[in-house]
Amino acid sequence: MTDSIEIILVDDDADLRRATRQTMELAGYPVRDFGVATQALAQLSRDSAAVVVSDIRMAGMDGLELFAHIRAMDPDLPVLLITGHGDIDMAVTALRNGAYDFIAKPFPADRLTQSVARAAEKRRLVLENRRLREAAIATPDDLPLIGQTPAMEHLRQTLRQIADTDVDVLIAGETGSGKEVVATLLHRWSRRTKGNFVALNCGALPETVIESELFGHEPGAFTGAQKKRVGRIEHASGGTLFLDEIESMPLATQVKMLRVLEMREVSPLGTNDIRPVDLRVVAAAKIDLGDPDARGTFREDLYYRLNVVTISIPPLRERRADIPLLFAHFAARAAERFRRDLPQMTSEVSRHLDSHAFPGNVRELAHFAERVVLGVTPPPSPQMSPPQPGLSLPDRMEEHEAALIRETLRQTKGDVRETIEALGIPRKTFYDKLQRHGINRADYQ
């Protein structure tokens, strides 16, 4: 597997072109071959996901002229020149002018495939860096819920449908998946946007403090209460109250919160006054409150009172296609914050983005982007991810086989001969498995 990098092969000798094409295809690369350089040039553009392999001596436009045209189009598009002994001096000059490599005839197949693998990896990283920079420009800091997968499109559509209603909302999602971002959007896209958005993490406060924080208190309500305090509920009147980790709310507080939801009124500690409140409540939980076993001591009636509308946020592992866009956004934001240049994408970072499970979801990805910008992230090692729930035995065997191949490639630093000897499989089978599992051998060289 070559991550969609194709080989543009140019040689006016049909026999040599056919043999070189076969070599490249056996190495797992898609190849388009041309006998005329002008035809190959017409197929290229600045953003071509390609590596050009060209003979120097050709009728009409020769390889050096082709290289000059390509360099003017995109100096980062790798060009490998195949030379006869008499053309080596010209090839060295081209190398100094930016050609990626030259290979003298006759050459062993491994010499060409290894050079092409390195060039393909370089081209892939160049294109990925370009995409990330474009994405960073297109995703300002206040752009919510970044993602282009169907799950995120559906989530944004749902939020817009319910945001301008006063319905209470329960948000379900794993730690770090973006529950507060969703709650903030519900507030921002509603008619309550001019009111306060008041957030409280129920799991971060001890039981002795949470009631005072929520309901407020009058002077003398308890030891140490010297001044009147307006509670979070009253402060959110006219706006939105966001209760994160509501499953951690103490049972006694749940009873009082149920009354707030039903009556829309609050009674601060230390007074019999009843004060009406106009607020929308958005609650978030990292467990399934609909499951009695997971719910534990959380009141069933409070759950049903909150569960008018439930929004589920997909974990990052279920929308992996959004990871590059999110990484670009967080890296650009971190570069601005830390006053650093946006770093180039490396193969180690790219491999981590492709293979890591991100159990901490978007928050973990954001922290990883910050470390990359600061240059303090060690190269992550390929790791075997646990099988996803619900996979069949054949699918799990496929995952295990892919992980074993990756680990062997890491140990052999991508050496084909050592890898196939360690795995005990034929060379063709090895390349077939690389293609099937989407493994790029160049990542491990």
GIKASUL-V298132 format. One record per residue. N is the residue number from 1. RES is the residue in one small letter. PHI is phi in whole degrees, 0 to 359 (NA if undefined). Layout:
BEGIN
N,RES,PHI  N,RES,PHI
END
This chain:
BEGIN
1,m,NA  2,t,236  3,d,54  4,s,70  5,i,277  6,e,253  7,i,257  8,i,262  9,l,257  10,v,232  11,d,198  12,d,275  13,d,269  14,a,298  15,d,292  16,l,294  17,r,296  18,r,294  19,a,292  20,t,293  21,r,299  22,q,298  23,t,300  24,m,293  25,e,292  26,l,294  27,a,277  28,g,97  29,y,262  30,p,287  31,v,231  32,r,241  33,d,246  34,f,221  35,g,267  36,v,233  37,a,295  38,t,297  39,q,293  40,a,294  41,l,299  42,a,293  43,q,268  44,l,255  45,s,215  46,r,299  47,d,253  48,s,297  49,a,273  50,a,211  51,v,235  52,v,261  53,v,242  54,s,225  55,d,288  56,i,276  57,r,277  58,m,215  59,a,291  60,g,73  61,m,289  62,d,271  63,g,294  64,l,291  65,e,295  66,l,300  67,f,299  68,a,298  69,h,295  70,i,294  71,r,297  72,a,292  73,m,284  74,d,201  75,p,295  76,d,266  77,l,275  78,p,292  79,v,236  80,l,255  81,l,256  82,i,260  83,t,237  84,g,274  85,h,300  86,g,285  87,d,255  88,i,296  89,d,298  90,m,295  91,a,294  92,v,296  93,t,298  94,a,297  95,l,296  96,r,294  97,n,272  98,g,120  99,a,297  100,y,286  101,d,194  102,f,227  103,i,230  104,a,275  105,k,282  106,p,282  107,f,227  108,p,289  109,a,301  110,d,297  111,r,297  112,l,288  113,t,294  114,q,292  115,s,293  116,v,296  117,a,299  118,r,294  119,a,294  120,a,295  121,e,295  122,k,298  123,r,296  124,r,299  125,l,291  126,v,300  127,l,293  128,e,293  129,n,297  130,r,297  131,r,297  132,l,293  133,r,293  134,e,295  135,a,294  136,a,295  137,i,293  138,a,275  139,t,237  140,p,296  141,d,302  142,d,267  143,l,288  144,p,273  145,l,48  146,i,297  147,g,156  148,q,241  149,t,286  150,p,305  151,a,298  152,m,285  153,e,299  154,h,295  155,l,297  156,r,297  157,q,296  158,t,298  159,l,298  160,r,293  161,q,290  162,i,252  163,a,301  164,d,269  165,t,253  166,d,262  167,v,292  168,d,287  169,v,228  170,l,249  171,i,254  172,a,247  173,g,180  174,e,290  175,t,303  176,g,82  177,s,275  178,g,110  179,k,294  180,e,290  181,v,298  182,v,297  183,a,298  184,t,297  185,l,294  186,l,303  187,h,287  188,r,295  189,w,270  190,s,252  191,r,289  192,r,273  193,t,300  194,k,279  195,g,276  196,n,281  197,f,258  198,v,246  199,a,249  200,l,219  201,n,269  202,c,293  203,g,275  204,a,264  205,l,244  206,p,291  207,e,301  208,t,286  209,v,250  210,i,297  211,e,294  212,s,297  213,e,295  214,l,283  215,f,261  216,g,79  217,h,204  218,e,261  219,p,301  220,g,83  221,a,297  222,f,201  223,t,302  224,g,95  225,a,276  226,q,268  227,k,235  228,k,293  229,r,230  230,v,280  231,g,285  232,r,299  233,i,297  234,e,294  235,h,295  236,a,275  237,s,302  238,g,92  239,g,227  240,t,230  241,l,254  242,f,251  243,l,251  244,d,273  245,e,50  246,i,296  247,e,297  248,s,272  249,m,294  250,p,301  251,l,300  252,a,298  253,t,289  254,q,300  255,v,300  256,k,292  257,m,292  258,l,299  259,r,294  260,v,301  261,l,293  262,e,280  263,m,257  264,r,54  265,e,211  266,v,222  267,s,237  268,p,297  269,l,296  270,g,88  271,t,210  272,n,263  273,d,296  274,i,250  275,r,243  276,p,292  277,v,228  278,d,244  279,l,214  280,r,251  281,v,253  282,v,243  283,a,246  284,a,227  285,a,222  286,k,261  287,i,239  288,d,276  289,l,290  290,g,283  291,d,265  292,p,305  293,d,292  294,a,286  295,r,292  296,g,60  297,t,272  298,f,288  299,r,296  300,e,295  301,d,293  302,l,291  303,y,302  304,y,292  305,r,290  306,l,281  307,n,276  308,v,289  309,v,227  310,t,248  311,i,245  312,s,256  313,i,262  314,p,291  315,p,293  316,l,298  317,r,293  318,e,266  319,r,217  320,r,298  321,a,296  322,d,275  323,i,300  324,p,300  325,l,295  326,l,296  327,f,299  328,a,300  329,h,296  330,f,291  331,a,293  332,a,296  333,r,294  334,a,292  335,a,299  336,e,292  337,r,295  338,f,268  339,r,57  340,r,241  341,d,289  342,l,292  343,p,287  344,q,288  345,m,293  346,t,252  347,s,295  348,e,294  349,v,295  350,s,299  351,r,295  352,h,296  353,l,297  354,d,285  355,s,248  356,h,287  357,a,280  358,f,49  359,p,297  360,g,274  361,n,60  362,v,298  363,r,298  364,e,296  365,l,297  366,a,298  367,h,293  368,f,297  369,a,299  370,e,296  371,r,293  372,v,297  373,v,297  374,l,281  375,g,74  376,v,249  377,t,267  378,p,290  379,p,302  380,p,289  381,s,273  382,p,303  383,q,227  384,m,275  385,s,279  386,p,294  387,p,297  388,q,288  389,p,301  390,g,89  391,l,286  392,s,285  393,l,300  394,p,301  395,d,294  396,r,294  397,m,296  398,e,298  399,e,298  400,h,295  401,e,297  402,a,297  403,a,295  404,l,295  405,i,296  406,r,299  407,e,295  408,t,295  409,l,298  410,r,296  411,q,291  412,t,266  413,k,57  414,g,80  415,d,290  416,v,295  417,r,299  418,e,296  419,t,293  420,i,291  421,e,291  422,a,293  423,l,276  424,g,70  425,i,231  426,p,293  427,r,300  428,k,296  429,t,299  430,f,301  431,y,293  432,d,298  433,k,290  434,l,303  435,q,293  436,r,295  437,h,268  438,g,69  439,i,259  440,n,259  441,r,299  442,a,298  443,d,298  444,y,254  445,q,279
END
